[in-house]
Every structure is written in structure tokens, then in C-alpha cells.
Amino acid sequence: MAFKFEKLSILIVEDTAPMQKLVTSVLETLGVGNIVTANEGEEGYEVFCTENPDIVVTDWHMVPVSGIDLVERIRTSETSPNKTVPIIMMTGYSALPRVSQARDTGTTEFLVKPFSANDLARRIAYVINKPRDFIDTGKYFGPDRLRRVIEDYSGPFKRNSDNK
């Protein structure tokens, strides 16, 4: 199935100019209709509030405001225009604690550098075709972190949908 991305608006937040150009080029090749960029998390949040994109693609390690800080602000700030926007976190570090931290902050998808155009296209298609419910526990607001159904699970049920 071919995806038509021309109606999409995507914000790229990346502090390394060559990587920002590469991601922009990949998105242009995919046919994304509106691509906006920012060089770090603070500028990224300002552009996010102004442009209100459909998807945010952000690098993790940026100074002075990191991608993790950006995700947290998008998810929790009263000034955020869309707390449920899909966020794809890019990083060169794939260690499990880093993936867990991104997930626990509210990142929707994780993309390890280096990645292919297909990898990025798959993440975008995934957040469009399989949107995840959002959870608000008071301590966490973000996409439901549970991705799989465990048929023989016998622990406590915590979701309303578990009791159906």
C-alpha cells in the first residue's frame, strides 16, 4: 500500500545541520506536504506551538534543550496546542535504558541512527495507521506503553478496557 503524505505537516527538531537536511530530504522524497524545522528543543517548542504539526520528529541530544525535554513539554505544558501529537525520537543510542526513558517521557516511536528512508517512512505510517490511546495517570501522560497482548496474563488489570 502506497502512502500519500502530501497532506502531512511534520516538524523536524535536529541540531546537526547535515542530519536536519537529510531528514528533510527524506520527507520531501516521501511527498510530505509541509516540513518545518527547528535547531533545538526550545526553538522546536516555539515552532510546534506556532505551526501545530501533525507529527514531530526530534533528535534526543541537543543543547540547551534536549529532545526529551521537548517531549515532556509538549505532553505536559498548558500552552501545548496538541499534547497527543505523535512524536518520533531519533538517537544514535539504542540501549534499553534510553529507549525506556524516551517511552516513559511520552515518545510515540523510537528511531535509531543511522536509519534508512524506509525506517522513517515506516515510523510515520505506523503513527498514522496505528494511533495509540493516551494514558493519564497523574505521573505519566503519553501514548499507552503496552503494545502487545499477553494471552495468559494473570496480574492485576488497570485499564477500563481490560474489564470488558
C-alpha positions as CSV (number, residue, x, y, z in Angstrom):
1,M,0.0,0.0,0.0
2,A,1.5,3.4,-1.0
3,F,1.1,6.2,1.5
4,K,0.2,9.7,0.4
5,F,1.9,12.1,2.7
6,E,1.2,15.3,0.9
7,K,-1.4,16.5,3.5
8,L,1.0,15.9,6.4
9,S,2.8,18.6,8.3
10,I,6.0,17.4,10.1
11,L,8.3,19.3,12.4
12,I,11.9,18.2,12.5
13,V,13.9,19.3,15.6
14,E,17.6,18.5,14.9
15,D,20.7,20.5,15.9
16,T,23.0,18.9,13.4
17,A,22.6,20.7,10.0
18,P,23.5,17.7,7.8
19,M,21.1,15.4,9.7
20,Q,18.4,18.0,9.5
21,K,18.9,18.3,5.8
22,L,18.9,14.5,5.4
23,V,15.6,14.1,7.2
24,T,14.1,17.0,5.3
25,S,15.2,15.4,2.0
26,V,13.8,12.0,3.0
27,L,10.4,13.6,3.9
28,E,10.4,15.6,0.7
29,T,11.1,12.4,-1.2
30,L,8.2,10.8,0.6
31,G,6.0,13.6,-0.6
32,V,5.3,15.3,2.8
33,G,3.4,18.5,2.1
34,N,4.6,20.8,4.9
35,I,8.0,20.4,6.6
36,V,9.2,22.8,9.2
37,T,12.4,22.7,11.1
38,A,14.0,23.9,14.4
39,N,17.6,23.6,15.7
40,E,17.0,22.6,19.3
41,G,14.2,21.9,21.8
42,E,13.3,25.5,22.8
43,E,13.0,26.6,19.3
44,G,11.2,23.4,18.5
45,Y,8.6,24.1,21.1
46,E,8.0,27.6,19.7
47,V,7.7,26.3,16.2
48,F,5.4,23.5,17.5
49,C,3.1,26.0,19.1
50,T,3.0,28.2,16.0
51,E,2.7,25.5,13.3
52,N,0.8,22.8,15.3
53,P,2.3,20.0,13.0
54,D,0.7,16.5,12.6
55,I,3.9,14.8,13.7
56,V,7.1,15.8,15.5
57,V,10.5,14.1,14.6
58,T,13.1,15.1,17.2
59,D,16.7,14.3,18.0
60,W,17.4,13.3,21.6
61,H,20.7,15.0,22.3
62,M,20.5,18.8,21.7
63,V,21.7,21.8,23.7
64,P,20.4,23.7,25.6
65,V,17.0,21.9,25.4
66,S,17.1,18.2,24.6
67,G,14.5,16.1,22.7
68,I,13.5,14.5,25.9
69,D,12.8,17.9,27.4
70,L,10.8,18.9,24.3
71,V,8.7,15.7,24.6
72,E,8.0,16.4,28.2
73,R,7.0,20.0,27.5
74,I,4.7,19.0,24.6
75,R,3.0,16.4,26.8
76,T,2.6,18.5,29.9
77,S,2.6,22.2,29.2
78,E,-0.6,24.1,29.5
79,T,0.5,26.1,26.4
80,S,0.9,22.9,24.3
81,P,-1.6,23.1,21.3
82,N,-1.7,19.3,20.9
83,K,-0.5,17.1,23.8
84,T,-1.3,14.0,21.9
85,V,0.8,14.7,18.7
86,P,2.8,11.7,17.6
87,I,6.5,12.1,18.4
88,I,9.3,10.1,16.8
89,M,12.5,10.3,18.8
90,M,15.8,9.9,16.8
91,T,19.0,8.9,18.6
92,G,22.3,7.2,18.0
93,Y,22.0,5.4,21.3
94,S,19.8,2.3,21.4
95,A,20.5,1.0,24.9
96,L,17.4,-0.3,26.7
97,P,17.5,2.4,29.5
98,R,17.5,5.1,26.8
99,V,14.5,3.5,25.0
100,S,12.7,3.2,28.3
101,Q,13.4,6.8,29.2
102,A,12.0,8.0,25.9
103,R,9.0,5.8,26.3
104,D,8.4,6.9,29.9
105,T,8.6,10.6,28.8
106,G,5.8,10.1,26.2
107,T,7.7,9.4,23.0
108,T,5.5,7.6,20.5
109,E,8.1,5.9,18.4
110,F,11.9,5.4,18.6
111,L,14.3,5.6,15.6
112,V,17.9,4.7,15.9
113,K,20.5,6.5,13.8
114,P,21.7,5.7,11.3
115,F,18.3,4.8,9.7
116,S,17.0,4.3,6.2
117,A,14.3,6.3,4.4
118,N,12.2,3.2,4.8
119,D,12.7,3.1,8.5
120,L,11.5,6.7,8.8
121,A,8.6,6.1,6.4
122,R,7.5,3.0,8.5
123,R,7.5,5.0,11.7
124,I,5.4,7.7,10.1
125,A,3.0,5.2,8.6
126,Y,2.8,3.4,12.0
127,V,1.8,6.5,14.0
128,I,-0.8,7.3,11.3
129,N,-2.3,3.8,10.9
130,K,-2.0,2.5,14.4
131,P,-2.5,5.5,16.7
132,R,-2.2,4.6,20.4
133,D,-4.5,5.5,23.1
134,F,-3.2,8.1,25.6
135,I,-2.8,7.4,29.3
136,D,-3.0,9.9,32.1
137,T,-2.0,8.6,35.5
138,G,-1.1,11.8,37.1
139,K,2.6,10.8,36.9
140,Y,2.6,9.9,33.2
141,F,0.8,11.4,30.2
142,G,1.5,9.9,26.9
143,P,0.9,7.0,24.5
144,D,-0.1,3.7,26.0
145,R,3.2,1.9,26.5
146,L,1.6,-1.6,26.3
147,R,2.0,-2.8,22.7
148,R,1.3,-6.5,23.0
149,V,-1.5,-8.6,24.3
150,I,-0.3,-11.3,26.7
151,E,-2.9,-14.1,26.5
152,D,-2.0,-15.9,29.7
153,Y,-1.5,-12.7,31.8
154,S,-2.8,-13.2,35.4
155,G,-1.8,-10.0,37.1
156,P,-3.9,-7.0,38.1
157,F,-5.9,-5.3,35.4
158,K,-5.5,-1.5,35.3
159,R,-7.3,-0.3,32.1
160,N,-11.1,0.1,31.7
161,S,-10.9,-1.9,28.5
162,D,-9.5,-4.9,30.5
163,N,-12.8,-5.4,32.2
164,K,-14.8,-5.8,29.0
